[in-house]
């Protein structure tokens, strides 16, 4: 074989190998192997004291198919993210598994997830198989990030009970669809467009002292897995006389 042809074949094989490695490293739909446990002392749903700040709403979000995450919590950025989780024992487990929402932070015995009992059981093929999974306590799983879906729901904010008009404002964001993260939030005065960047106190809770006055326009920065960022401005404003404990529909949903 001529040296030039041998070199071209070698170069082609090298490029193909490098492309394969790159695709494997960036595959957003690929499964990751890990382990999962479940909340042993909870009822079928999740906990109402999760580190994402959802309160009792977090126990029943997504029908109660929720979970605590360890590394995937990402200092609160991972709150509200959805994952397809399936156990790998073909004798007990279904192919599709269950779609969960992260509402808490935690780990147990080298796990990436601690599922609600309901979600843990839903990975099983039958009621008897679910009982066997619960008896095991910790199982091998595969997981991947998927889009969250809340039909007929817009992104909603719940004003924290500790908010004190007009000196301190805190809220948590509900019903975040799609598979992008909310990485920054601003509040802007609707008349002079002066904006203030909020602090992520913990989880999905955003706070500020001395919030802007008047009706407030909310701006959320969505970041996807490719690093692309987009500011989203809801059509509905937070009213001038916002109150602690109230919920406000933003009028928008983001499906990216």
Wavefront OBJ file of the C-alpha trace (Angstrom):
o trace
v 0.000 0.000 0.000
v 1.345 3.424 -0.923
v 2.511 5.530 2.050
v 0.162 8.395 1.170
v -2.867 6.079 1.069
v -1.846 4.453 4.352
v -1.572 7.906 5.940
v -5.011 8.930 4.652
v -6.591 5.763 6.049
v -4.896 6.350 9.396
v -6.045 9.973 9.446
v -9.639 8.999 8.596
v -9.712 6.365 11.333
v -8.303 8.839 13.865
v -10.866 11.505 12.985
v -13.704 8.972 13.200
v -12.498 7.823 16.625
v -12.237 11.403 17.901
v -15.714 12.221 16.584
v -17.122 9.143 18.301
v -15.545 10.177 21.606
v -16.888 13.719 21.244
v -20.401 12.475 20.534
v -20.249 10.131 23.514
v -19.073 12.949 25.777
v -21.837 15.326 24.691
v -24.700 12.895 24.244
v -27.620 14.586 25.982
v -29.928 11.606 25.504
v -27.527 8.950 26.803
v -28.142 7.187 30.107
v -25.757 7.427 33.057
v -25.314 4.462 35.398
v -25.828 5.074 39.107
v -27.817 3.962 42.158
v -31.059 5.100 43.773
v -32.716 4.699 47.154
v -36.060 5.947 48.499
v -37.305 7.990 51.440
v -37.788 5.219 54.045
v -39.863 7.251 56.497
v -42.136 9.100 54.072
v -45.546 8.323 52.699
v -45.975 7.602 48.998
v -45.146 11.174 47.970
v -42.052 13.265 48.579
v -41.104 15.467 51.502
v -42.575 18.897 52.261
v -39.285 20.111 53.773
v -37.053 19.678 50.724
v -33.984 21.850 50.135
v -35.458 23.324 46.964
v -37.883 25.388 49.036
v -41.087 24.107 47.439
v -42.712 23.280 50.784
v -45.807 21.076 50.691
v -46.098 21.759 46.953
v -42.871 19.789 46.481
v -44.392 16.651 47.992
v -47.132 16.394 45.368
v -45.456 18.018 42.344
v -45.508 15.748 39.279
v -48.054 13.537 41.013
v -45.574 12.807 43.799
v -42.909 11.397 41.461
v -40.108 13.457 42.987
v -36.612 12.905 44.328
v -33.702 14.285 46.279
v -30.454 14.548 44.335
v -26.831 14.716 45.406
v -24.486 16.153 42.756
v -27.379 16.914 40.411
v -28.743 19.375 42.990
v -25.956 21.732 41.820
v -26.316 24.266 44.640
v -30.002 24.628 43.811
v -29.685 25.102 40.046
v -30.919 21.524 39.590
v -34.185 22.169 41.444
v -37.145 21.549 39.158
v -35.119 19.512 36.639
v -36.688 16.286 35.371
v -34.956 12.943 34.872
v -35.984 9.601 33.476
v -34.865 7.003 36.013
v -35.078 3.261 35.426
v -33.717 0.391 37.469
v -31.617 -2.138 35.592
v -32.825 -5.481 36.976
v -34.846 -6.821 34.035
v -36.674 -9.275 36.298
v -38.283 -6.469 38.311
v -37.979 -3.291 36.252
v -39.734 -1.718 33.283
v -37.905 -0.316 30.273
v -39.295 3.206 30.726
v -38.933 3.571 34.477
v -40.290 6.814 35.922
v -39.877 10.541 35.286
v -39.033 12.421 38.483
v -38.560 16.069 39.461
v -35.759 17.168 41.781
v -37.268 18.833 44.856
v -34.657 18.120 47.526
v -30.973 17.498 48.210
v -29.607 14.275 49.663
v -27.718 11.048 49.084
v -27.568 7.586 50.587
v -25.073 4.775 49.987
v -23.430 6.343 46.899
v -26.727 7.203 45.215
v -27.531 10.013 42.808
v -31.230 9.965 43.759
v -33.435 9.329 46.763
v -36.868 8.792 45.241
v -40.270 9.121 46.820
v -41.749 5.706 47.596
v -44.295 6.282 44.836
v -41.591 6.951 42.233
v -39.465 4.030 43.454
v -42.411 1.658 43.094
v -43.260 2.967 39.626
v -39.971 1.640 38.248
v -41.288 -1.899 38.791
v -43.253 -4.094 36.392
v -45.823 -5.342 38.913
v -47.030 -4.780 42.461
v -45.027 -7.791 43.636
v -41.929 -6.512 41.832
v -42.413 -3.122 43.508
v -42.474 -4.811 46.910
v -39.229 -6.592 46.030
v -37.589 -3.308 45.005
v -38.647 -1.675 48.267
v -37.193 -4.615 50.170
v -33.849 -4.094 48.422
v -33.781 -0.447 49.502
v -31.050 0.591 47.049
v -30.973 -0.459 43.386
v -28.786 0.054 40.336
v -30.291 2.519 37.875
v -29.769 4.420 34.651
v -30.870 8.025 34.299
v -30.935 10.875 31.798
v -32.305 14.392 31.807
v -35.633 14.882 30.044
v -38.052 17.754 29.516
v -40.493 18.577 32.284
v -44.107 18.858 31.180
v -46.965 20.569 33.016
v -49.897 20.808 30.585
v -52.051 23.920 30.983
v -49.654 25.364 33.570
v -47.576 28.526 33.270
v -44.467 29.347 35.257
v -45.797 30.514 38.619
v -44.125 32.258 41.524
v -45.073 31.695 45.153
v -44.231 34.613 47.450
v -42.388 33.344 50.523
v -44.219 33.603 53.838
v -41.265 35.513 55.305
v -41.583 38.291 52.728
v -42.303 41.701 54.223
v -43.759 44.308 51.879
v -42.071 46.560 50.826
v -38.746 45.764 52.543
v -38.013 42.148 51.685
v -39.230 39.930 48.852
v -38.591 36.239 48.381
v -40.280 33.735 46.108
v -39.952 30.254 44.662
v -40.516 29.362 41.004
v -43.020 26.598 40.157
v -43.798 24.662 36.948
v -40.516 25.086 35.094
v -41.002 23.143 31.842
v -38.402 22.007 29.323
v -34.837 20.976 30.165
v -33.110 24.340 30.619
v -31.966 25.771 33.956
v -32.954 29.110 35.456
v -29.564 30.585 36.340
v -30.445 34.225 37.090
v -33.523 36.287 37.964
v -34.093 40.039 37.822
v -36.909 42.289 38.997
v -37.502 45.463 37.001
v -39.651 48.508 37.651
v -42.153 48.702 34.816
v -42.083 52.501 34.575
v -38.378 53.382 34.500
v -37.024 49.855 33.758
v -34.509 49.912 36.602
v -33.647 46.261 37.282
v -32.229 44.477 40.303
v -30.494 41.090 40.241
v -31.879 38.701 42.857
v -29.951 36.288 45.075
v -30.519 32.544 44.980
v -30.777 32.029 48.737
v -31.099 28.261 48.353
v -32.791 25.823 46.017
v -35.357 27.551 43.821
v -35.817 30.451 46.282
v -34.895 33.931 45.017
v -34.717 36.911 47.382
v -33.891 40.598 47.596
v -33.923 43.325 50.199
v -35.349 46.719 49.213
v -37.096 45.365 46.103
v -38.014 47.778 43.306
v -41.325 49.575 43.744
v -44.507 49.554 41.697
v -45.666 46.705 39.470
v -42.649 44.491 38.854
v -41.535 42.819 35.652
v -39.800 39.487 36.155
v -36.841 38.479 33.949
v -35.466 34.922 34.020
v -32.244 33.730 32.403
v -32.590 30.242 30.933
v -29.401 28.280 30.203
v -29.414 25.061 28.195
v -26.976 22.152 28.163
v -25.096 23.668 25.209
v -24.352 26.855 27.118
v -26.859 28.983 25.196
v -28.619 31.596 27.335
v -31.930 33.397 26.820
v -33.662 36.048 28.912
v -37.408 35.455 29.174
v -39.785 38.247 30.196
v -43.258 37.053 31.310
v -46.353 38.832 30.032
v -47.825 39.213 33.529
v -46.262 41.483 36.144
v -46.049 41.022 39.885
v -48.645 43.461 41.251
v -47.683 46.584 43.143
v -49.321 45.294 46.338
v -47.795 41.794 46.319
v -48.471 39.797 49.466
v -46.651 37.051 51.347
v -48.085 33.609 50.631
v -49.740 34.606 47.349
v -49.097 32.915 43.992
v -48.833 34.788 40.691
v -49.142 33.289 37.207
v -46.466 34.737 34.915
v -48.466 33.950 31.783
v -45.538 32.212 30.050
v -44.081 28.754 29.701
v -40.678 27.803 28.331
v -40.388 24.413 26.664
v -36.754 24.473 25.540
l 1 2 3 4 5 6 7 8 9 10 11 12 13 14 15 16 17 18 19 20 21 22 23 24 25 26 27 28 29 30 31 32 33 34 35 36 37 38 39 40 41 42 43 44 45 46 47 48 49 50 51 52 53 54 55 56 57 58 59 60 61 62 63 64 65 66 67 68 69 70 71 72 73 74 75 76 77 78 79 80 81 82 83 84 85 86 87 88 89 90 91 92 93 94 95 96 97 98 99 100 101 102 103 104 105 106 107 108 109 110 111 112 113 114 115 116 117 118 119 120 121 122 123 124 125 126 127 128 129 130 131 132 133 134 135 136 137 138 139 140 141 142 143 144 145 146 147 148 149 150 151 152 153 154 155 156 157 158 159 160 161 162 163 164 165 166 167 168 169 170 171 172 173 174 175 176 177 178 179 180 181 182 183 184 185 186 187 188 189 190 191 192 193 194 195 196 197 198 199 200 201 202 203 204 205 206 207 208 209 210 211 212 213 214 215 216 217 218 219 220 221 222 223 224 225 226 227 228 229 230 231 232 233 234 235 236 237 238 239 240 241 242 243 244 245 246 247 248 249 250 251 252 253 254 255 256
